[in-house]
């Protein structure tokens, strides 16, 4: 048995049901055909992505390990065993790049501890795409993940982000579960000052992509339905 350790590849996924060729580089398609073991959030969707990306191996011959919010730490202790023995392994996100707003950082951390090479592959990141399309500063920005679920806590957090943006000249970025998007938008419009700039980036890289930036007072005049549409919210206050 070889003493050479394998590589952990961080494999980007599409951001929706768009054309794989539009957003996934050829190198990713090459790499997936060198791997037969994957760590994924949901096996069914991972299999579907691999088929769309043109994997040549039989899907039924691949090994999948699930890693999501229901996975216990003890269940992941063997996930890198094959890499320790010389095989390459891939982590696939449900959408976009692995680890960002996704589980998996602990696996990457464990790979570094085990001296397993980690290779991030290029692909779409909704957070970075939204930032560069927003017109807000990319020199100073913070991604906050999900805001609190409760309305009062969420409103308080929005006001804190607005103040932080103003004090530090820093773009504030966050996301929400798609079915709560409209509620979040309503809270932003009620909690933030009229001159605060808001960008909403929906369905990035898809045919229905929508990116729009204007001040909160102008947003109150905009009619938009972002319910159940993957979206990134960005605010900038000066």
N, C-alpha and C positions, 0 to 999 in steps of 0.2 A: 504493500500500500504506500502511495506517495506521501511524503511528509510535507509537500507543498500545499498551502492552504488555498482555498478557492476565493472567489470575489463575491461581495454582496453588491448587486446592482440595484440602484434606486430608479425604478421604471415609471415614467410619466404616463398618465392615461389621458384620454380626451376629456373635455369639459362637458360633454353631452353626446348626443347621437349624430354629431357631424361627421364629415369625411375624415377618416384617420390620416389620409395622405396630406391633408391641409395643415395638420398640427403636430404630427409625430414624425421626427426625422428618420431617415433610412437606417441610421446606426441602431436605433432602438429595435427595428425589425430584425436586424442582423443579430443583435444580442439575445433576443428572446429565443432564437433558434439554437443557442448554445446552452440553454438552461432547461432543466426539466423539474425544477422544484421552486415553488413560489410561496411567499408570505403575503396574504391578501386580506382585505376587509370582508369581502363576501365572495365565496367561491363561484357562484353562478355568474355574477357580473364579470369577474376576472376571466373566466373561460370565454365569455362572449367577446371581451376586448381582445384577447389573444387570437381568437379566430379572425376578427376584423383586421388585426394587425398583420395577419398573414403567417401565423406560425405553421411550420411544416410538420412538426411532430404530432402524433395523435394526442388529442386533449386527454383521452382516457388513460394515457401512460404517464401523465404529469402528476406530481405530488403537490398538494396544496395544504398550507397551514393557515387557519383563520386567525386574524388579529383585529379585534374591534373592541368596542366599549364593554362587551360582555366577557372578553377573554381575561382569565386570571393570570397573574404573573407566573405562577408555577407551571402553567400550561405551555409557556413559551421557552422554558429552560432548554429544550432540545431543538429548537428551531434552527440553530446554527450548526448543529452537529455535522451535517453534510459538508458545509463550508470548511469546517475544521479538518475534514478528511480530504479536501482537495476539490470539491465540486462547487460550481458557481450557483448562487441562489439569487432570486429577484424579489424585491418588494414592489407590489403594484398598489397604487392608490385607487380609490373609487373614482376619483376625478382629479385631474391635474397632477401635480408633483407630490410624491410621497412625503409623509411626516408633517408638512405644513397644514395646520388645522386638521390633522389626521393622526391616528396612532402610528407607532413605529419607531419613535426616537429611541426608545429603550433597546430595540433590536440593533439599531445603528450603534448605539453606545456600547452594547455588548460586543459588537463586531470589532470596535476599536480596542477594547480591553483584550480580546482574543487575538489581536494582531491580524485580523482579517481585512483585506483591502476593501474599501468602500468607494464605489464609483457612482456619482450622480449623473444621470443622463438628461440631456436637454429635452424640454417639453413645456407645454403650457402651464402657467401659474395664474389663476384668476386674480390673485391679489396684486401681483406685479403688473399684469396687463391693465388692470383697473387703475393702478397708480399712474402709469405712464400716460394713460389716456385722459386722466382727470384734469390736467392742467395745474395740479398742486405740486408743491415742492417734493422732490425725491431725495433731497439732501438730508432731511430730518423727517422720519415717519415712524409710527408705531402701529403694529397690528395687534388688536385686542381679542381676536377670536369672536366668541359669541358674547353678547351683552346679557345682563340678568333677565330672567323670564318674567318676573313680576313687573307690572307697569310702573309703580312708584320707584322701584329700585332702578329700572331701566332709564327713566326720566332723569333721576339723580346722576346716573353714570354718564348720560349724554351731556349734561351740563358740565360735569367734570372734564370730559373730553374736549368740550368747546373751550373751556378755560385753559386747559393744557395746551391746546393748539395755539391759542392767542399768546400765551406767556412764552412758549418755546419756539414759535413759528414752525410748528411740527404738524404734518398731516396725520390725522387719526383715521385708522382703517378698521372696519369690523364687518362681520357677516352675521347672517341669521338663518334659522331654519326656514326654507322657502315659504311655508304656509303662514309664517308670522311676519312676512315682509311688509305687508300693508300696515300692520299695527306699528311696526318699527318706524315706518315712514311718517305715520300720523304723530308719533311721539317726538320725532325729530322736529317736525314742523311746529309743534306746540311748545317744545322745550328750548329750542335754540333761537338765538337772536336773528332778526330779519336779514342782517348783512353777512351772516355766516354762510360760507359757500358749502354747498352739498353736491357731491357727485354720486350718481347711482349707475352702476355698470351691471347689466343683466345679460344672461345668455351669451357670454363672451365666446368668441370663435364660431358661434352658430349663425344660421341664416337670420335668426330673430334677434341678433345682437342689438343692444340698446345701451348707449353711453351718453349721459347728459349731465352737464354741470351748470349750475346757476345758484344765486343766493336763495336763502330760505324763503324770503318774501315772494320771490318769483316762482318758487316751487309750489307755493300755495295756489297758483293759478294753473298749474300743469295737471292734466288728467292722464293718469297712467295706472295700469293694472300690473303690478309686479307679484301678485299672489302666485305662489308655487313656481316662481321662476328663480333659478339660482342667481343671486345678486351679491355684489360687494358694495358697501357703503363707505364713503370717504367724506370727512368734513375738514374744513380749513377756516380758521377764524383769525383775523388780524386786528 
